[in-house]
Amino acid sequence: MDSFFASVEVRDDPSLAGQPVLVGGDGQRGVVASCTYEARRFGIHSAMPMATAKRLCPQAIILPGNMAKYVAVSRQIHEIFHDTTPIVEPLGLDEAFLDVTGARVLLGTPLEMAKAIRTRIDGELALGSAVGIGPSKLIAKLACREAKPRVGPDGVTEGLGTCVILPEEVRAFLDPLPVSALFGVGPATTKTLARLGIERVRDLAALDPEVLVGHLGGLQARALVGLARGEDPRPVVADGVAKSIGHEETFAVDVNEVEILESRLRRQAVAVSSALRAADRRCRTVVVKVKLADFTLRTRSQTLPTGLDDHVALFTVARSLLDSVDVSMGVRLLGLSATSLEDASVPVQLTLGMDDTDEAGLVSASAAVDLQQERAALEDAIVEIRSRFGRSSLGSAAMLRTDGISVPAQRDVPFGPTDPD
């Protein structure tokens, strides 16, 4: 999708058309999640600190964003994808790989399918999109970039919309690109390759991969040279199951009060619990992530004998993990993740109180499992009440706000804090 979050906002408020619109957290620690092409003329891009973006474009219009709305639009887009092929691999909310090999007899050439998809997205959702077509995921992804609008000194130039790279065109397409265009080549790898005089894909493709083994390791060296030669055997994996579910937030000011951190952690547990139950999953491992004021990162985890999805059980484990971190310096970011996911239909394994409490003082597995068991019926009732009377119809004291009950969601404050409250 073209500037997805920002485009949705412009669509819903036509007065924003042609304006430099930024979606993200409007604070010193906020980030730009999406921006219109008019904003990109000033050098603004996604993941840029909002403070930097405001310096580059003081007249920018900043919107906090509405993740619930973007998720709903994303579902509509993916329904269009699935009308073309069942083999759809999502990449976030606004992008996906589609394997259309088996749809050609019924729906025509890949180019015809791409045009049909773009026409439907434009007609049904009033949003712009771009499609890249190629014999592999790498080529399709890079072709999609070529299809997008361009930003230049004279303004925004409309893109091709659809870009097709045939198998015999792959090497000619790849050769002039910078090595950073390849999957797996981040800033560190780019610097390593530059020190070796490798700046373009053609340079990398001409190398014997063994030359790079001492610099990048055997696996990465061979994979990157293969990609540079257009070799990408990765299949499109339809609707892969999530490996983890988490929620984290950056604070506007560093926090060292344990009570405040526990309150935020409790809300995160509610958000993660809701996401787990919505996905019919439980987690065996609970992970707490703490970024201190000096940007030092601390992670703590505990694996349990059975799966959890109850927010009190999750919080109980997470709180004991947080207690093992020295937060006196102040915490910049706090996060809670659920990993080692399993199907919610797997029976809960009772511990019968025979587990051992961790030497570091972590909560015993039996305490967490007991909470999971004791609260199962209560959690089911809460879900039923909220589904019938609305999400804000019922909550705990920690969810009370001046304007009523605010039940935490997994995507609350996704772009950083907007104020120092």
C-alpha positions as CSV (number, residue, x, y, z in Angstrom):
1,M,0.0,0.0,0.0
2,D,1.1,3.6,-0.6
3,S,1.8,5.4,2.7
4,F,-0.9,3.2,4.3
5,F,-1.8,4.9,7.6
6,A,-1.4,8.4,6.2
7,S,-3.4,7.5,3.1
8,V,-6.3,6.2,5.2
9,E,-6.3,9.4,7.1
10,V,-6.3,11.5,3.9
11,R,-9.1,9.4,2.5
12,D,-11.2,9.9,5.5
13,D,-10.5,13.7,5.7
14,P,-10.2,15.1,2.1
15,S,-9.0,18.5,3.5
16,L,-5.6,16.8,4.2
17,A,-5.1,16.0,0.5
18,G,-1.8,17.5,-0.8
19,Q,-0.6,18.3,2.7
20,P,2.5,16.9,4.5
21,V,0.7,14.6,6.9
22,L,2.5,12.5,9.5
23,V,1.0,9.7,11.5
24,G,2.8,8.9,14.8
25,G,3.6,9.8,18.3
26,D,3.8,13.6,18.7
27,G,6.5,13.7,21.4
28,Q,10.2,13.8,22.0
29,R,10.2,10.0,22.0
30,G,7.5,9.5,19.3
31,V,8.3,8.1,15.9
32,V,6.8,8.6,12.4
33,A,4.8,5.5,11.5
34,S,3.6,6.8,8.1
35,C,3.8,9.9,6.1
36,T,2.4,11.3,2.8
37,Y,4.6,11.7,-0.2
38,E,4.3,15.5,0.3
39,A,6.0,15.0,3.6
40,R,8.7,12.9,2.1
41,R,9.8,15.8,0.0
42,F,11.3,17.2,3.2
43,G,13.4,14.1,3.8
44,I,10.9,12.5,6.3
45,H,10.5,8.8,6.3
46,S,8.8,6.1,8.5
47,A,10.6,5.2,11.7
48,M,12.2,8.7,11.9
49,P,12.0,10.3,15.4
50,M,9.0,12.7,15.3
51,A,11.2,15.5,16.8
52,T,13.5,15.3,13.8
53,A,10.5,15.2,11.4
54,K,9.1,18.4,13.0
55,R,12.4,20.1,12.5
56,L,12.5,19.2,8.9
57,C,8.9,20.2,8.2
58,P,7.5,22.6,10.9
59,Q,4.2,22.9,9.0
60,A,3.5,19.2,9.0
61,I,0.1,18.0,10.1
62,I,0.6,15.4,12.8
63,L,-2.1,12.8,13.6
64,P,-1.9,10.2,16.4
65,G,-3.3,7.4,14.3
66,N,-6.0,4.9,14.9
67,M,-4.7,1.3,14.8
68,A,-8.2,-0.2,15.1
69,K,-9.2,1.6,11.9
70,Y,-6.0,0.5,10.0
71,V,-6.5,-3.1,11.1
72,A,-10.1,-3.0,9.8
73,V,-9.0,-1.6,6.4
74,S,-6.2,-4.2,6.3
75,R,-8.7,-7.0,6.7
76,Q,-10.6,-5.6,3.7
77,I,-7.4,-5.5,1.6
78,H,-6.5,-9.1,2.5
79,E,-10.0,-10.2,1.5
80,I,-9.2,-8.9,-2.0
81,F,-5.9,-10.8,-1.9
82,H,-7.6,-14.0,-0.9
83,D,-10.2,-13.6,-3.8
84,T,-7.1,-13.9,-6.1
85,T,-5.2,-16.8,-4.4
86,P,-5.3,-18.7,-1.1
87,I,-1.5,-18.5,-0.9
88,V,-1.1,-15.2,0.8
89,E,1.8,-14.4,3.2
90,P,1.1,-11.1,5.1
91,L,3.9,-8.7,5.8
92,G,2.4,-6.4,8.4
93,L,-0.9,-4.7,7.8
94,D,-0.2,-3.2,4.4
95,E,1.8,-5.6,2.4
96,A,1.8,-9.3,1.4
97,F,3.3,-11.8,-0.9
98,L,0.9,-13.7,-3.2
99,D,1.8,-16.9,-5.1
100,V,-0.5,-16.7,-8.1
101,T,1.0,-19.7,-10.0
102,G,-2.2,-21.7,-9.6
103,A,-4.6,-18.9,-10.4
104,R,-3.4,-18.2,-14.0
105,V,-5.8,-20.5,-15.8
106,L,-8.8,-19.0,-14.1
107,L,-7.7,-15.3,-13.7
108,G,-5.2,-14.7,-16.5
109,T,-1.7,-13.5,-16.5
110,P,0.0,-12.1,-13.3
111,L,-0.2,-8.6,-14.9
112,E,-3.9,-8.9,-15.4
113,M,-4.3,-10.1,-11.8
114,A,-2.2,-7.2,-10.5
115,K,-4.3,-4.7,-12.4
116,A,-7.5,-6.3,-11.1
117,I,-6.3,-6.1,-7.5
118,R,-5.3,-2.5,-7.8
119,T,-8.6,-1.6,-9.4
120,R,-10.5,-3.2,-6.6
121,I,-8.5,-1.6,-3.9
122,D,-8.9,1.8,-5.6
123,G,-12.6,1.3,-6.3
124,E,-13.7,-0.3,-3.1
125,L,-11.4,1.4,-0.6
126,A,-10.3,4.6,-2.4
127,L,-6.6,3.8,-1.6
128,G,-3.5,3.7,-3.7
129,S,-1.3,0.6,-4.0
130,A,1.6,-0.8,-6.0
131,V,2.3,-4.3,-7.2
132,G,5.6,-6.0,-8.1
133,I,5.6,-9.2,-10.1
134,G,8.6,-11.5,-10.3
135,P,9.7,-15.1,-10.2
136,S,10.7,-14.9,-6.5
137,K,9.9,-13.0,-3.3
138,L,13.0,-10.9,-3.6
139,I,12.3,-9.8,-7.1
140,A,8.6,-9.1,-6.4
141,K,9.5,-7.0,-3.4
142,L,12.1,-4.9,-5.3
143,A,9.7,-4.6,-8.3
144,C,7.0,-3.3,-6.0
145,R,9.4,-0.5,-4.9
146,E,9.9,0.4,-8.6
147,A,6.2,0.7,-9.0
148,K,5.6,3.2,-6.3
149,P,5.4,7.0,-6.7
150,R,8.6,9.0,-6.7
151,V,9.5,12.2,-4.8
152,G,11.7,14.8,-6.5
153,P,12.5,18.5,-6.4
154,D,9.5,19.2,-8.6
155,G,7.0,17.3,-6.5
156,V,5.5,13.8,-6.5
157,T,5.6,11.8,-9.7
158,E,3.0,9.1,-10.2
159,G,4.6,5.6,-10.2
160,L,4.1,2.8,-12.6
161,G,1.6,1.1,-10.3
162,T,2.6,-2.3,-11.5
163,C,6.2,-3.5,-12.3
164,V,6.9,-6.8,-14.0
165,I,10.4,-8.4,-13.9
166,L,10.6,-11.5,-16.1
167,P,13.0,-14.4,-15.3
168,E,15.3,-13.4,-18.1
169,E,15.4,-9.8,-16.8
170,V,16.4,-10.6,-13.2
171,R,20.1,-10.1,-13.4
172,A,19.9,-6.9,-15.5
173,F,17.4,-5.6,-12.9
174,L,19.4,-6.5,-9.9
175,D,23.0,-5.6,-11.0
176,P,22.8,-1.8,-10.7
177,L,21.1,-1.8,-7.3
178,P,22.9,-1.0,-4.1
179,V,23.7,-4.1,-1.9
180,S,21.4,-2.6,0.8
181,A,18.4,-3.5,-1.4
182,L,18.9,-7.2,-0.7
183,F,17.1,-9.0,2.1
184,G,19.4,-9.4,5.1
185,V,21.7,-6.5,4.3
186,G,21.4,-3.9,7.1
187,P,23.6,-1.0,8.0
188,A,26.3,-3.2,9.6
189,T,26.5,-5.6,6.7
190,T,26.5,-2.7,4.2
191,K,29.5,-1.2,6.0
192,T,31.3,-4.5,6.0
193,L,30.8,-5.0,2.3
194,A,31.8,-1.4,1.5
195,R,35.1,-2.0,3.3
196,L,35.7,-4.8,0.8
197,G,34.8,-2.5,-2.1
198,I,31.4,-4.2,-2.7
199,E,28.7,-1.5,-3.2
200,R,26.5,-2.8,-6.0
201,V,24.7,-6.1,-6.4
202,R,26.8,-6.8,-9.5
203,D,29.9,-6.7,-7.3
204,L,28.5,-9.2,-4.9
205,A,27.1,-11.5,-7.6
206,A,30.6,-11.8,-9.1
207,L,32.2,-13.0,-5.9
208,D,33.0,-16.5,-4.8
209,P,31.0,-16.7,-1.6
210,E,33.9,-18.4,0.2
211,V,35.7,-15.0,0.0
212,L,33.1,-13.5,2.3
213,V,32.9,-16.4,4.8
214,G,35.6,-14.9,7.1
215,H,33.7,-11.6,7.2
216,L,30.1,-12.6,7.4
217,G,30.0,-16.3,8.3
218,G,29.4,-19.1,5.9
219,L,25.6,-19.2,6.0
220,Q,25.1,-15.4,5.4
221,A,27.8,-15.2,2.8
222,R,26.4,-17.9,0.6
223,A,22.8,-16.7,1.1
224,L,23.7,-13.1,0.1
225,V,25.7,-14.1,-3.0
226,G,22.8,-16.3,-4.0
227,L,20.4,-13.4,-3.7
228,A,22.7,-11.2,-5.7
229,R,22.5,-13.7,-8.5
230,G,18.7,-13.8,-8.3
231,E,18.5,-17.1,-6.4
232,D,15.7,-16.9,-3.9
233,P,14.1,-20.3,-3.2
234,R,11.9,-19.2,-0.3
235,P,8.3,-20.1,-0.9
236,V,5.3,-18.0,-0.1
237,V,3.9,-19.3,3.2
238,A,0.2,-18.9,3.5
239,D,-1.0,-17.3,6.7
240,G,1.8,-18.4,9.0
241,V,1.0,-18.8,12.7
242,A,2.4,-16.1,14.9
243,K,5.4,-17.2,17.0
244,S,4.9,-14.6,19.7
245,I,2.4,-12.0,20.9
246,G,3.6,-8.9,22.7
247,H,3.1,-5.3,23.7
248,E,5.6,-2.7,24.7
249,E,5.6,1.1,25.2
250,T,8.1,3.9,25.4
251,F,7.6,6.3,28.2
252,A,7.7,10.1,27.7
253,V,10.0,10.4,30.7
254,D,12.1,7.8,32.4
255,V,10.3,5.9,35.1
256,N,11.9,4.3,38.2
257,E,8.9,4.0,40.4
258,V,8.2,0.3,40.7
259,E,4.5,1.0,41.3
260,I,4.1,2.8,38.0
261,L,6.0,0.1,36.1
262,E,3.9,-2.6,37.7
263,S,0.7,-0.7,36.7
264,R,1.9,-0.4,33.1
265,L,2.9,-4.1,33.1
266,R,-0.5,-5.0,34.4
267,R,-2.2,-3.2,31.5
268,Q,0.2,-4.9,29.0
269,A,-0.8,-8.3,30.5
270,V,-4.4,-7.5,29.7
271,A,-3.5,-6.5,26.1
272,V,-1.4,-9.6,25.6
273,S,-4.1,-11.8,27.2
274,S,-6.8,-10.4,24.9
275,A,-4.6,-11.0,21.8
276,L,-3.8,-14.6,22.9
277,R,-7.5,-15.4,23.5
278,A,-8.5,-13.8,20.2
279,A,-6.0,-16.1,18.4
280,D,-7.0,-19.2,20.5
281,R,-3.4,-19.5,21.7
282,R,-1.7,-19.8,25.1
283,C,1.9,-19.2,25.9
284,R,4.4,-21.3,27.7
285,T,7.1,-18.6,28.0
286,V,6.7,-15.1,29.4
287,V,9.3,-12.5,28.5
288,V,9.8,-9.0,30.0
289,K,11.8,-6.4,28.1
290,V,13.3,-3.4,29.9
291,K,15.3,-0.6,28.2
292,L,17.0,1.5,30.8
293,A,17.7,5.3,30.6
294,D,21.1,4.6,29.2
295,F,19.6,2.4,26.4
296,T,20.9,-0.7,28.1
297,L,18.5,-3.6,27.3
298,R,17.5,-6.2,29.8
299,T,15.3,-9.2,29.1
300,R,14.0,-11.8,31.6
301,S,12.0,-14.9,30.8
302,Q,10.4,-17.8,32.5
303,T,9.1,-21.0,30.8
304,L,6.1,-22.8,32.4
305,P,5.0,-26.4,32.2
306,T,1.7,-25.4,30.7
307,G,0.2,-22.6,28.7
308,L,-1.2,-19.3,30.0
309,D,-3.7,-16.8,28.6
310,D,-5.2,-15.3,31.7
311,H,-4.0,-11.7,32.3
312,V,-3.6,-12.1,36.1
313,A,-1.5,-15.2,35.6
314,L,0.6,-13.5,33.0
315,F,1.1,-10.4,35.2
316,T,2.1,-12.5,38.2
317,V,4.9,-14.1,36.2
318,A,5.9,-10.8,34.5
319,R,6.0,-8.9,37.8
320,S,8.4,-11.4,39.3
321,L,10.6,-11.1,36.2
322,L,10.5,-7.3,36.5
323,D,11.6,-7.6,40.2
324,S,14.8,-9.2,39.0
325,V,15.8,-6.0,37.1
326,D,17.4,-3.0,38.8
327,V,15.3,-0.1,37.6
328,S,16.8,2.6,39.8
329,M,18.4,4.3,36.8
330,G,15.0,4.8,35.2
331,V,13.2,2.8,32.5
332,R,12.7,4.2,29.0
333,L,10.8,1.3,27.6
334,L,8.9,-1.6,29.1
335,G,7.5,-4.6,27.2
336,L,5.7,-7.9,27.8
337,S,5.8,-10.8,25.3
338,A,4.2,-14.2,25.2
339,T,6.2,-16.9,23.3
340,S,6.3,-20.7,22.9
341,L,2.7,-20.5,21.8
342,E,0.4,-23.5,21.7
343,D,-3.2,-24.2,20.8
344,A,-5.6,-23.1,23.5
345,S,-7.3,-26.5,23.3
346,V,-4.3,-28.2,24.8
347,P,-5.2,-29.3,28.3
348,V,-3.6,-27.5,31.2
349,Q,-1.1,-29.6,32.9
350,L,-1.6,-29.4,36.7
351,T,1.6,-29.0,38.8
352,L,0.1,-30.4,42.0
353,G,2.4,-27.9,43.8
354,M,5.5,-30.0,43.0
355,D,7.4,-27.5,41.0
356,D,10.4,-25.7,42.3
357,T,10.6,-21.9,42.6
358,D,13.5,-20.4,40.6
359,E,16.6,-19.6,42.6
360,A,16.3,-16.0,41.4
361,G,13.0,-15.7,43.3
362,L,10.7,-16.1,40.3
363,V,7.1,-17.0,40.9
364,S,6.5,-20.7,41.1
365,A,4.9,-22.4,38.1
366,S,2.2,-23.8,40.3
367,A,1.1,-20.3,41.4
368,A,0.7,-19.2,37.8
369,V,-1.0,-22.4,36.7
370,D,-3.4,-22.2,39.7
371,L,-4.4,-18.7,38.7
372,Q,-5.0,-19.9,35.1
373,Q,-7.3,-22.6,36.4
374,E,-9.1,-20.6,39.0
375,R,-9.9,-17.7,36.7
376,A,-10.8,-19.6,33.5
377,A,-14.6,-19.3,34.0
378,L,-14.3,-15.7,35.1
379,E,-12.2,-14.8,32.0
380,D,-14.8,-16.5,29.7
381,A,-17.6,-14.5,31.3
382,I,-15.7,-11.2,30.9
383,V,-15.1,-11.9,27.2
384,E,-18.8,-12.7,26.7
385,I,-19.9,-9.5,28.5
386,R,-17.6,-7.3,26.4
387,S,-18.6,-9.0,23.2
388,R,-22.3,-8.3,24.0
389,F,-22.1,-4.8,25.6
390,G,-18.9,-3.4,24.3
391,R,-15.2,-3.5,25.2
392,S,-15.5,-0.7,27.8
393,S,-18.5,-2.2,29.6
394,L,-16.4,-4.0,32.2
395,G,-12.9,-3.7,33.6
396,S,-10.7,-3.7,36.7
397,A,-9.7,-0.7,38.8
398,A,-6.5,-0.4,36.9
399,M,-8.5,0.4,33.7
400,L,-10.4,3.3,35.2
401,R,-9.8,6.7,33.5
402,T,-11.5,10.1,33.9
403,D,-13.8,9.3,30.9
404,G,-14.6,5.7,31.9
405,I,-13.1,2.3,31.5
406,S,-10.2,1.9,29.1
407,V,-9.4,-1.7,28.4
408,P,-5.8,-2.0,27.1
409,A,-5.4,-3.3,23.6
410,Q,-2.2,-4.8,22.0
411,R,-1.7,-1.8,19.7
412,D,-2.3,1.0,22.3
413,V,0.2,3.9,21.9
414,P,2.1,2.1,19.1
415,F,4.1,5.1,17.9
416,G,5.5,6.4,21.1
417,P,4.2,8.7,23.8
418,T,2.6,11.9,22.7
419,D,2.9,13.9,26.0
420,P,4.8,13.8,29.3
421,D,1.8,12.7,31.4
